[in-house]
Amino acid sequence: MVAYRNVQIAREYEDELRLARKEGLATNSEEFASLIPTADPSDNAAPHYAKLKGLAGSLSDLRSLEQRLTYQPSTVAIEAAERTISGSQTALDIAEEATKLPKCWFDRDWSLGAAVLMPELSEMRTLARLLALRGAIATYRGDAVAALADIDRIRRIAAHARSDRTAIALLSGDAMEQIAMNCLAGWAHMHRDQPAYRKALARLIDELPRPDPKLETRGNLFEALSIIELCSTPEGQTALGLKKEDLPGIERYAALLVNRAEARVRIVRAFRNQRAALDLPPGQRYAKLEAAATDLRTAMMAFPTAYKVFFLLMDDTQSELLDHRETRWEANRQRWRGLVRALEAPRPPAKIKVDDLLSPFDGKPLEYGLKGQQMGLRVSGDERWLLVPSDSALAKP
């Protein structure tokens, strides 16, 4: 009876994997790799980004310099910015060459599963910050053409990052678009006599890629199964950076307490249920997403070390985030559209027209306020404020 049941479970597992593949989920490294667009060497920017390796500088330092130069311009600020740019010429040369190319394919070894490293993404984000600083110098000098050219380069790097098609790559691309938007907002606010910055911001907002929760999550099953396999061997544990003291004590007994083959079936089914929930309209997914998440947590407990690793990487609020993924994106666009409208005036206005900028959550108009020179915009149903200048930009240098 035990042997017969094991055969049944093996068949159930293969059936679940087959259905998962049919529904667009990657179940192994070959399937996941096949989802990533390739590129010919002559079109591929990836080898250029691989050369960065810290050459672009410090992310936080670059952001601070750019904000100082944009909102509190001074001789000290421009001199510090120009020294940084002068010392980063190699990274800027890499940016020039990389952004001329249409595609980006890192050709990663996905057989390593969750142990694959993607250091280029953080390097690319820092490079975007470096270009933002150079753009701020051009803005300070009155050269809008050069400043906007660097914005275009930042957006090209963002598109290159998204080519990797992993969730972190897609989110990295979004973060770089945000860098470009923040720069344009600051430049348009401080140089209202230069409408090119405001117009570029309006175009960028219209061109922002709409999020696709199914695209962002199609590698989650592969990642979970990969982590289970890696955590099952000392070599895999080392590849994940785990030490002996990181391993839960119950790991050695788990296989005796639960049927791990059955747990694998439930894990695949949970990801399939998550996938099905994403077919529902935004705002109507939460119950099914949370049910799938609960099933996944229960099933993953059969693999204590993998459970620990996987849920360290997984956001506890993922069900809520996925439920309103597109709605929050649209709310963010409404805030930025309101800002573009506020930037049309020769100085920060006390009021703007908001009756056509409606919340995607409840249909209420955008909230706009002015405190000193700081403009604030908020969408009903999403408590985040868009503040220009930001609090950090207004802080004393």
N, C-alpha and C positions, 0 to 999 in steps of 0.2 A: 504493500500500500504506500509506503514511504517513497519507494522508487518510482511508482506510477505517478504520485503527486509531484515529484520533482520533474518528471517529464512534462506534466501539465504546466507547471510553473515556467519551465523553459520555453514552452510554446506560447504561453501568455506574454512572456517578456518579448519574444520576437514579434508577436502580433502588435504589441504596444509600440515597439520601435518602428515597425512598418507604418503604422498609422501616424506616428509622430513625424516621420519623414514626409509622408503624404501631405501633412498639414503645414509643412514649411519649417519644421524644427531640425536643426543639425543634430545628429546622434553620435558622430565620430569625427575625427580630425579630417578625413578625406572629404566628407560632406561639408564641413565648415569651410575648408580651404576652397572648395568649389564655388562658394558664395561670394568670394572676394574677387573683384575685377583685377585681371592681370595687366601688365604693360610691357611693351617692347623697350629694350634698353635706351633707345633714342628718345623715348617719350617719358621716361621714368625719373621722377624727382627724388625718389627714396634714397639713392646712394649719396646725394648731396646732404640730406638731413642727417644721415648716419655719421657724417663728419663733424657735426656740431660739438658734441661731447664737452659741454660746459663753456664753449666759446662765447655764447650769447650773454652770459653774466647771470645776475641774480634777479629772479622774478619780482620779488618784493621791492628791491632797490630800484629797479627800472620803473615800476609803477609809481613809486614815491617821487622819483625825479620828474616823470612825465606830468604828474598832477601839480607839482610845484611850478614847473615851467608854464603850464597851461593857466592855472588859476592865480598864482602868485609870482608872476614873472619878475625877474630881477637879474642884475648882472651876475650875482652869485649863482643863481639857478641856471642861467644859460651857459656859464663857464663850466659848471659841473656836468651838465648834459653833453656839452661838446667834448669834454674829456672822455666821457664814457663812450661816446660814439667813435671817437678817434681810436680808442683802445679796443674796439670791437669790429674792426674793419674786416677781419677774416670771416666772422659770422655774417656780416652784411653782404659780403661777396657771395657767400653760400646762398643767402636769401635771393640775391639777384639771379643766380643761375637756376635755382630750384623753381622759382616762380615763373620762369619762362616756359616750363614744361607742362604739358596738359594732364599728366597722370602721375600717380604715386602708388607703387606696389612694393611692400617690404619683403614679400616672399618669405614669410615666417615659417618656421618648422612647427606646424600645428600638431604634429604627433606628440609634442611635449605637453600638449593640453594646457591646463591652467598654469603650468610652470613657464610658459612663454613670456619673455620679458619684452616690454615695449617702451624702452627709454626714449625713443625718438619723439613720442607725443609730448612729454614734458619739455623736451628741448625745443620743439616747434612752438609751443606756447610761449616760452621765454623769448624765442626769436621774434614772435609777434609783438611782444612787449618792447623789444629793442627797436623794431620798426616804428612802433607807436611813438617812442621817444624821438626818433629821427624826424618823424612827421611833426611832432610838437615844435622842434627846432625850426623846421621850415615854416610852420604857422607863425611863430614868433618873428621870423625874418620877413613875413609877408608873402611867402611863396606858396600859395594855395595849390598850384599845380603839383609841386613836389610832395606836399603833404598828402594830397589825395592819391597820388601814385603809391605812396606807402600804405595807405588804407587798402588799395586794390591788392597789394602784395600780401597784406595780412589776410584778406579774404581768400586769396589763392591758397595760402598755407592752410587755412581752415578747411577748404575743399579737399586738399591733399590728405589732411588728417582723416576726414570722413571716409576716404577711400578704403581704409582698413576694415570698415564695416563691423567692428566690434562695438559693444555698448560704450566702452571707455573712449574709443576713437570718435564716435558720433558726438558724445558729450564734450570731448576736447575741441572738436570743430565748432560746436555751439559757443564754447567759452572764448574762442578766438574771435568769433563774430561779435561777441559782447565787448571785447577789447576795442574793436573797431567802432562800435556804436558809442561807447563811452568817450572815446577820443573825439569823434565828430560832434557829440553833444557839447563837450567842453569847448571845442574850438568855435562852434557856432554860437555858443553862449557868450564867449569872451570877444568874439569878432563878428558882431551882428551886421557889420557893414560888408561882410563877405558871404553872400547868400549861397555860395558854392558848397559850403560845409553843411548847411541845413538841407539843401537839395540832395546832397550825397547821402545824408542820414535818412531822408525820406525814401530814397531808392533802395537803400539797404534794408529798411524795414519791410518794404514791399517784396523784396527778393529772398527774405529769410526762408530757408527750407522748412516745410511743415514737418513736425515730428511724426514718426511712424512707430508706435509701440511694438508692433509685431517685428519690425526690423531690429529694433533695439534689444529685443528679448530672444531672438531666434537662436542665439548661441548659449542660452542659459542651461539647457539640458545637457549639451555637450560639456559645458564647464563643470556641472555637478558630477556627471559620470566620470569625467577626467580626474576631479579631485578625489573621488572615491578610490580610483585605481592608484593614484599617486600616494595617497595616505596608507595604502595597504602594504607598501614596501619601504624599507629603510632608504633606498635610493630615491624613491619618489618623495619621501618626507624631507630629505635633504634638499631636493630640487625646489620644494616649496618654502625652504628656509626654516623648517621645523626642527626643534631640538628635542632631545629625549624628555626633558621636563615639560615640554608643551603637550605631550600626548596624554589624553585623559586616562586615568587608571582603569576605567571600565572597558577600555578598548580590548584588552586580552580576553574578556569574558563575553563580549557582545555577540560573537558568533554562536555561543552556546545558549544564549538567552532568546534570540530571535532568529527567524528564518530570513537570512539576508537576500535570498533569491526572490522571495515574495516582496521584500522591501524595495528591490530594484523595480519590480513591476509597478508598485505604488508610486515610486518616484517619477517614472516616465508618465504615468497617468496623471499625476498632479501637474506636471508641466503642460500636458495636453489640455487639461481643464483650464489652466491659466491662459493658454492660447485661445481657447474657445471663448473665454470671458472677454477677451479683447475685441471680439466681433460685435459686442454690444456697444451702444452709443456711450460717449463719455458721460460720467456721472451715474451710470447704471451698472457699472462693473464691479463695484466694491465687494458686494456680498460673495459673488462667485470667485473673485480674486483672493479674498481672504480665506474662503473655504479651501481653495487650492493651496494657498500658503500653509494653512494648518495641516493639511494632508501631507504636504512636502516635509514639514518639520517632523511630523510623527514618523514618517518613513525613513528620513535621514538619521534618526536616532539609532538605527541599526548599525550605523557607521560613525561612532562617536568622534573620532578625529576629523573625518571629513565634514561632519556636522559643524564642528567648531570652526574649521577653516571657511567653509562655504558661507556660513551666516555672519562671519566677520566681514566678508566682502559684500554681503547683501544688505541693502538698506532696510531697516525694520519698518519703514513707512512705504515700502514699495507698492503695496496694494493701493494706498491712497494716492500715491504719485501717478500710477498707471491709470487709475480711475479717471483722473482729471488731466491727463497729460496734454492733450490737444487744447483743452479749455484754458489751462494755465498759460499755454503758449500764446493763445489768442488774447488773453488778458494782458500779458506782457506787451504784445503789439499795440494794444489800445493805449497803454501808458505811454509808449514811445510816440505814437501818433499824436497824442495830446501834447507831448513835449515839442514835437516839430511845430505844432500850431503856436505854442508859446514862444518859440524862437523866431517867429515871423515878425514880432513887434521889435521896435528899436531898443527897447529895454524890457526887462522881465515884467510881464503884465500882472495886474492884480486879479484879473479874470480872463478866461478864454471860453470860447464856445465849446460846450461839452454835450449838448443834447443829442448829438449823433454818434458820440463815442460811448457805446453802451456795454455794460458788463456781460460777458458770455455766461456768467453764472445766474444772474437774476434780472438782467435787462436795465439796471439802474445806470444813470449817467456817470461818467468818470468824475472823480473828485480831484479838484485842483486847488492848490493854495500857494501863497507866496509869503515867506518869512524872511525879511531882509532881502537879500539877493538870491536866496535859495528857493527854487521852485520844487514843489512836491506834488506827485501824482499817484493816485491809488484807485484801483478797480474794486468795486463792491464784490465781496465773495473771495477776495484774495488780499490779505492784509499787508502784503509787501508794498513799501513805498519806493517810488523812483525819485531820488533826490538829486538835483543838479543845481549847484555843485554838491557833491557828496560831503558828508560830515568829515571824512578823512581829508578831502581836498581843502576844506576850510580850516583845518587844524594849523596851528602855527608851525612853520618849518623849524 
